[in-house]
Amino acid sequence: MPHTRNRYLKHLLEKSKKFSPIVGIFGHRQVGKTTLASSLAGKYITLDDVQALEFATEDPKAFLDENQSRPLVIDECQMAPPLFPSMKEWVRTHPDPGQFLLTGSVRFSSRKAIRESLTGRMIAWELLPMNLREAHELPLNDAVIRLSRARTVEIELKSSTYCNESEFQKYLIQGGLPGIFAVRDGGIRRQKFETQLNTILERDLRLILETSLSLRTLKNVLSVLAQHQNQPLGFASLSRQTRVSVPTLRKLIAAFEAIYLIRIIETEGTEKKPVIFFEDQGEATHLVSNRYDELTQLTRFLFAQLRHQWHYRPEVEGSLFQFRTRGGAYVPLCFRGKDGILGMIPILEENPNANALAGARSFLKFYPQSKVVFIHRGKNDQVLSSRMRTIGIAQIV
């Protein structure tokens, strides 16, 4: 079963619980938090259980007194904000590391009562949807980091055997959520996507945002956002398409990120509008019935595959941004680590066209110590200069 496979986050959790009394695992619903936390648990309790939720909410001190097996896993902990002041007092008087392992589908930073109780007392990690490499139980790749650090782009890059056309197409449809992508029946898989979205929008969203918008309207907003992945956010246009006011849209987009539906990516250069990507690309495909052009398909696939390389290596201090200029230069995926910057430009042919080359040169001029790789779905590997190279997708995923 895919949800029982080793996850890249596990070694960071094991390390963290040696130093912190509270460790958090957060991320999209069905991303595998419960299974991962349970593998490290002394005792497991889920607040999706009505009786457990009532106990934790109405008498949180007694709840903690009664459940002293360690580490205590409290699943979907955001459901009981009254629990956190009691947990704060517990770890003040019992400061031993590795006592609580919390999981949640809502960012704590979006809930004031929880955030204030746990500041300085918890190490928190985000579990990403699986990429192809993690699903095949292979070691975490480091191609992006090595390219960014190297003096030139002329380093050895081995091609993976698992990244082929079939896997490419399948991943974009099925995504990386363990409980969903392994479902072979397309009809059942679509029902699971639909049920999950209903739960997120009807329950998780309303924990952090009071809204009178109907479920149908909320789904329509999500579908429009899915259609506009990797496009600069234009709120006036989005408002016309969704019939939702700009102020409400701004709140919704912030809330969607807080419940791990989307990721807002900042843009650098002379064009500053941010872009969004969906956390799970299978979910995005479901929302728009896979109506994406070829270049968007490749870009969203690379987004889903590559970010694991620095996300699970906090020591590299990595981050993702996009580069755009008013003159039309565009580099959709840019990695910044403490030792260098790498721009990644998806292309449909095995050699970059004039526009892609112009965008790359603008990027290299803007960041003098950077490098660029053009990534395509073929096999051609060609060094264009000490700072530019074309590679096949299998060499970096």
GIVENDA-V267902 format. One record per backbone hydrogen bond with DSSP energy under -1.0 kcal/mol. CO is the residue of the C=O (numbers start at 1). NH is the residue of the N-H. Records with the same first field share a line. If there is no record, write none. Layout:
# GIVENDA-V267902
CO = NH + NH
This chain:
# GIVENDA-V267902
1 = 4
2 = 5
7 = 10
9 = 13
10 = 14
11 = 15
12 = 16
13 = 17
15 = 18
16 = 19 + 20
20 = 98
21 = 100
22 = 123
23 = 102
24 = 125
25 = 104
26 = 127
28 = 31
32 = 36
33 = 37
34 = 38
35 = 39
37 = 40
38 = 41
43 = 73
45 = 75
46 = 49
49 = 53
50 = 54
51 = 55
52 = 56
53 = 57
54 = 58
55 = 59
59 = 63
60 = 64
61 = 65
62 = 66
63 = 67
71 = 42 + 43
72 = 101
73 = 45
74 = 103
75 = 47
76 = 79
77 = 80
80 = 83
81 = 84
83 = 87
84 = 88
85 = 89
86 = 90
87 = 91
88 = 92
89 = 93
90 = 94
99 = 72
100 = 23
101 = 74
102 = 25
103 = 77
104 = 27
107 = 110
108 = 111
111 = 115
112 = 116
113 = 117
114 = 118
115 = 119
118 = 121
123 = 24
125 = 26
131 = 135
132 = 136
133 = 138
134 = 137
142 = 146
143 = 147
144 = 148
145 = 149
146 = 150
153 = 155
162 = 164
164 = 168
165 = 169
166 = 170
167 = 171
168 = 172
169 = 173
170 = 174
171 = 175
176 = 130
177 = 180 + 181
180 = 183
185 = 189
186 = 190
187 = 191
188 = 192
189 = 193
190 = 194
191 = 195
192 = 196
193 = 197
194 = 198
195 = 199
196 = 200
197 = 201
198 = 202
199 = 203 + 204
200 = 205
204 = 207
205 = 208 + 209
214 = 218
215 = 219
216 = 220
217 = 221
218 = 222
219 = 223
220 = 224
221 = 225
222 = 226
223 = 227
224 = 228
226 = 229
228 = 231
234 = 238
235 = 239
236 = 240
237 = 241
238 = 242
239 = 243
245 = 249
246 = 250
247 = 251
248 = 252
249 = 253
250 = 254
251 = 255
252 = 256
253 = 257
254 = 258
255 = 259
256 = 261
257 = 260
258 = 107
261 = 279
263 = 277
265 = 275
266 = 322
268 = 324
274 = 233
275 = 265
276 = 230
277 = 263
280 = 284
281 = 285
282 = 286
283 = 287
284 = 288
285 = 289 + 290
290 = 292
293 = 297
294 = 298
295 = 299
296 = 300
297 = 301
298 = 302
299 = 303
300 = 304
301 = 305
302 = 306
303 = 307
306 = 309
307 = 311
308 = 312
310 = 313
313 = 316
314 = 317
316 = 338
319 = 336
321 = 334
322 = 268
323 = 331
324 = 271
325 = 328
329 = 325
331 = 323
333 = 344
334 = 321
335 = 342
336 = 319
337 = 340
340 = 337
341 = 371
342 = 335
343 = 373
344 = 333
345 = 375
353 = 357
354 = 358
355 = 359
356 = 360
357 = 361
358 = 362
359 = 363
360 = 364
361 = 365
362 = 366
363 = 367
367 = 370
371 = 343
372 = 389
373 = 345
374 = 391
375 = 347
376 = 393
382 = 390
386 = 153
387 = 372
388 = 384 + 385
389 = 374
390 = 382
391 = 376
392 = 395
393 = 396 + 397
394 = 160
